[in-house]
Amino acid sequence: MDYQPKGVCSKQIHFDIVDNKVKNVSFYGGCNGNLQGISRLIDGMDVNEAISRIEGIRCGFKPTSCPDQLAQALKQAVGN
């Protein structure tokens, strides 16, 4: 699935959900090293576990962050 995040530096998030596990996460734009780290850390994680861990993270004074936007994308993908 491709998701266009809002309010962050990254321009697009791509991921797959296979057997309720997060797979193949990649971000386009944003803080490359940090986003690669997040992508690798949640690879293979249960979707709901990933959402609970990253939802609500803020970036500085912004009301959201790239991890939070990924959580929103995952929620949308699973219908939450």
C-alpha positions as CSV (number, residue, x, y, z in Angstrom):
1,M,0.0,0.0,0.0
2,D,1.1,3.5,-0.6
3,Y,0.2,6.4,1.7
4,Q,0.7,10.1,1.3
5,P,1.6,11.4,4.8
6,K,0.5,14.8,6.0
7,G,2.4,17.4,8.1
8,V,5.8,15.7,7.8
9,C,8.9,15.8,5.7
10,S,8.4,12.4,4.0
11,K,6.4,12.5,0.8
12,Q,5.2,8.9,0.6
13,I,5.2,5.7,2.7
14,H,5.0,2.3,1.2
15,F,4.3,-0.9,3.1
16,D,2.7,-4.3,2.8
17,I,0.7,-6.3,5.3
18,V,1.1,-10.1,5.1
19,D,-0.6,-12.3,7.6
20,N,-1.3,-9.3,9.8
21,K,2.4,-8.5,9.9
22,V,4.0,-5.2,8.6
23,K,6.4,-5.9,5.8
24,N,8.5,-3.9,3.3
25,V,8.2,-0.4,4.9
26,S,9.9,2.4,3.0
27,F,9.7,6.1,3.2
28,Y,10.4,8.6,0.4
29,G,11.8,11.8,1.7
30,G,12.3,12.7,5.3
31,C,15.2,11.8,7.6
32,N,16.7,8.8,5.8
33,G,18.7,7.1,8.6
34,N,15.9,7.4,11.2
35,L,13.3,6.2,8.8
36,Q,15.4,3.2,7.7
37,G,15.8,2.3,11.4
38,I,12.0,2.5,12.0
39,S,11.3,0.5,8.9
40,R,13.7,-2.3,10.0
41,L,12.5,-2.3,13.6
42,I,8.8,-2.9,12.7
43,D,9.4,-5.3,9.8
44,G,7.6,-8.5,10.7
45,M,5.8,-6.9,13.7
46,D,2.1,-7.5,14.2
47,V,0.1,-4.5,12.7
48,N,-1.7,-3.7,16.0
49,E,1.6,-3.9,18.0
50,A,3.3,-1.5,15.5
51,I,0.4,0.9,15.7
52,S,0.4,0.9,19.5
53,R,4.2,1.5,19.6
54,I,4.4,4.4,17.1
55,E,1.1,6.2,17.2
56,G,1.2,9.6,18.8
57,I,4.9,10.2,18.4
58,R,5.5,13.9,17.6
59,C,8.4,15.5,15.7
60,G,9.4,18.7,17.6
61,F,6.5,21.1,17.7
62,K,4.6,19.3,15.0
63,P,1.4,17.5,16.1
64,T,2.6,14.4,14.2
65,S,5.7,12.6,12.9
66,C,6.7,10.1,10.2
67,P,6.2,7.2,12.7
68,D,2.8,8.6,13.6
69,Q,1.9,8.9,10.0
70,L,2.9,5.3,9.4
71,A,0.6,4.3,12.3
72,Q,-2.2,6.3,10.6
73,A,-1.5,4.5,7.3
74,L,-1.6,1.1,9.0
75,K,-4.8,1.9,10.8
76,Q,-6.4,2.9,7.5
77,A,-5.1,-0.3,5.8
78,V,-6.7,-2.5,8.5
79,G,-9.8,-0.5,8.8
80,N,-9.3,1.0,12.3
